[in-house]
Amino acid sequence: MHRACKNVGMADDELVPDHPGEPATEPAVEDRIETEPARRSRLATMAAWGTPVLLVALVMGGWSVMRTVNPAEVVPAPGAPTAPKLAASGPDQVVYRVDAYRSKVSYEVTEILAGSSNIARGSTTGVAGDILLDTADPDASTVGTIVVNVEQLTSDQSIRDNRLRHDYLQSTQYPLATLTTTSITGLPDRIEDGVTYDLELSGELTVRDITKPHTYAATAIRSGETMRISATIDTLLSDYGIGPISLGPLVSTGNEAKLLIELEARDITADPVVGELASGDTSSTAAATSTVSFSSDVQPILESNCASCHTPGEAGAMVWTLDTAAHAAEAGSGLQLVTGTGYMPPWPASDVGIPLQHARTMSEADIKTIADWAAEGSPLDVDPATKIEPAADALEAQFTIREDLLLTADAPYQGSTELTNDYRCSILDPQFAEDRFITGSEFRPDQRENVHHALVFKVDQSQVALTQELDAADPGTGWQCFAGMRGPGGTQGAEGGTTGSQLIMGWVPGQRPNVLPDGAGIPMGAGDVFVVQTHYHFPHEPEPDLSQLAVQLSDRTDLDEVITQTYLGPAEIPCPPGETGPLCDREAVLDRIEAEYGPAARAIPDGLMLLCRQPLATLQQLVDGIASSSCDQRIRRDGELLAVHGHMHEIGKTFRMTLNPGTPEERVLLDIPDWDFQWQLVYAPQEKIALKRGDVVRIECSWDRALIKSSEPKYVTWAEGTEDEMCYSTITTRLPRETAAP
């Protein structure tokens, strides 16, 4: 049994959908009514469905100010947002206000969970908005701003909810979704009570910072002081940049989503105060009949496998926080799912090929304990406020380095959405007065939501003046360093770096600290510096970033030299037959790449085809939407294999690295059958494997077009952006003493 992670990217809760075939069991809105009996009685007398205009807005929320604001203040339900108020301007006009106490907006998305297809469902009652009905001239009726609190979206899995809200809806920054209605068709000449009207509404829906037009059908009924609305809107996740969602082998979703609206609105002259929703007690308590003890059975498992990632301050806490026993109880069914499917603890590599060290695993007995506890309702036999603390673990101790140096840039880097994919280099000077060896390192991203990956170069003292010149010429912290630009990180040569610089480590989500074996190290000369190239991705306004580099040093001077070299393959993912659009043209995409990253970046895709002797026509073949490539390259230095690593972006499907393919000496060094962008680990072999100059290493990558988060068809090729792709790998080698570079 091992702890899942320490100082890594994502965590156990990547997204937890419904159990296969099991619909959400959220009680009907009516069943959740509490509060004062008088209000219950008054609500029970309401009978009528309302105007459909509101419906659209509620579907996913939306900003929309349709009229003036104000009359009749209301007491909003807990979590219900505030929406602009409409005002009646004549005796024939009536304002109906959405009652969050009796309204609900839901979503339905098809998902593949651990190989089984089912429907994921979630909903929110955090809804606000007004409808103005003109009884004398129905065509003059309007729908005001409809606002939905997306931070209240809940399903039967709290882990899924946290992931959806935080990573996809970005609800911390964009807590409200809004809808503006611009037209209503189908209104009669005269509104009659108890009659259902079929309407068509048009408007704009805003989710996060993306606005899209929508036209949809709705039904509405008015009955006296009450209006009820029902509607279903079909939309695409990709329209709002939130899908299709793919979390490796655990879960993936389709692109189509249904938004279902059930609204009830009240005449504000008859009901000026909206009742409060009961918050309820969501904490679990110990069940007398429970056969699994949380304190003695479950808590030790969580503290050994989950707490190092999910307690406050750790990487996984931004997705799901495991601070107390109550947090564990709330996520019981989700913990059962991610551990039972093998998705957590994370270990994407398969058993194909060489045995690998340090596999993150849980015992079958522990997995069953979690399942049994969840099946009993996740009861607690401790105070819900009981703290969950990471347990000491021998494996994680192997990935802990001394902080002999902790380096940061002189000032934080402030990025901007004006450059969504930003490559920034910065100098970190260890101020070595004598030659030293590095025996461990760890890049620690500050703004994890924005740091896509980082590469660390050692720069010879002869090149320090160049890096200082580049830094001084670019305002702000560091300088821009896309591929092909001057300086470390700009152009890599055959030995893994420009003259005077060498790649020594990298960081991607999910990676552990880099700890070198005894007797080995990376040499740094007196006056040498580090240059960190960070790839930032800014989908929304970022906070200043001040990432850190921790370094462990050795006092020895006789260590074997360790080098890291890159091996690349092409990435060519064309539009499928029948799909057309401006960005389906490869040349148009290369023009875009050149405009964003420079002429050298444009040359990379063609250069990789030449390097790998792969014709474009072969690379562009799609099989059921899957593109693939391979590249055979030669090992450049004799040595002992220490580690391998593969890197692709968000539509990656499979990755494999093979040594001497098609020969009796063939060895699969790494096989990842279900690529997971959130877990890009460095893998070390259990046995000693000798690499000889001239050996062949084959890199194979594949990509799934169904994972592209864009509604516009586009050709995807190798480039720097997160929305582009790569087939990138590294091999870390320990050089024999007699052949080590001086």
C-alpha angles and dihedrals in degrees: 000000000000137000111257101232149329124213093348138138116259133001154208094307103058090146126318117206132192118290110269110282094356114120122214112273100208109151119248115270090248091056091058095059114125133143128083120002092228091061091044090053093046092050091048090061093057113108121171145080120237141222119303096224092083090050096072093050093051094050094084100346126257146196113245130148106193102166146358120308136239141046124119115023115222135200103239123221115254107283093009109133126231117253130189112269125235122220128214112234099191144022092265095056123090126187116214117195123206112249106217087191089072104022134086140182118202139183131211123196129172111237136182107223117188089332097314125106120227142143120266113210133188137162146186135206092196095112133137137173147111136246122202114207119194105201094189095048110019092184088066090061116117140192117225129210111312113204128189126192103224091186086074095058107127136174133173089285120063091192091057090048093053092049095046094047097042105039105025108027091031087214095174089068098026106032094159132061118195142192131206117201114209102174143014123198128186099046113146126233088251131025114227127191118250095017120122114224124201110217140176119217131193129193147112126286120205121199117173103331096325123101123194133174119247135188117188145159124251141173125221137187129185123200114177109291095000134075124189127193133191129185146148122213123195114210142155124251089215091061087070098035094248102111172200082301119217126179103176116263095340104070144348131176137211120245096243120088134181121216113202122196129199110174136173120188129185133213101254093215089061098035112023095163123065112211122239123256114239109248094210127199110278096179119109123232130202114277116224091222096048116131094192121069116215094203098048103025111026106027095060090052092051093046091051098043111023113019096075089064103032109039114104113289095025126109098257095049091084088066102033127358119216099187102130142019088258090062090053093049092050090054098041098119091044092052089051090053100047095044095041093053092046092242090122135077086040120245112144096177117101128221090254110114133004121002112260131213129241100019111187104232143152124214119251089241092057092047090053091049091056091047094050092048092050091047089057091055099268095277122192127219092185135063107286088233092061109132121242110218129190112254123230110258132186093217095055089047087065088060097049119101132195113251096231085153130016109190132188135167118270091255137006118273115240111205128188139213087240084083107036095183107040124179110198129180123200134181119240110188116201089187095225111188091186139023114286139177123231112218099173141013140178130192110211113197116214103197097036093181090062104035107091096175141324135215123202120209130187110222123205115237089245089066099043092093090057092053091048090051091052091047093050093049095056119066117236129020114338126335139275111269115177119163112293096027123119121275137029113334092025102087128006122206132205093284094051103268148040120278106292096016135080134188108242105169145350138205129214130161112295098022124139125219115286108250117178122212122258113284095023134096148148112259119231120187127218108278094018117134138198122244116197117202108200123191107211122192114200113188088158137013107305134216119237111279125220104171120180139223116210116198132194116204135198127218090211122099100193102070125135112254119250121205132184120209132186128232117189138192133193124267116205116159111170129193111270121251111285096026115106137174142127092276093052086078110093093210091054090052091049089050089054092048091050092049092051103036108016137257094294090060090052090055096054099082093052091041092055092051089055093045092050097036090232116146117224093237090059094047093049095060113117124201111193089333094311120124123192142182140182136196132193116207136169126252106246104203137031113245150106119295109242104168146348131207137185128202133192133146134247102304095049115133109176138003131191135173119194130185117218095349118205094020133099087256094057113143126176103222097185134004123183109177095180112037116216116190091201094060113049102156134181110238127207124198120239093221132050111264120190119216119203127200106259096030112135122241117191120204116198124185135173134189135202116221090201088074095060109121097215132092090208115083111243143172113240123207141157112304144127100264126098088234089054124068143240140191098205132157141166134208119201114207136188108219122220110254094242093054099037113125113259 
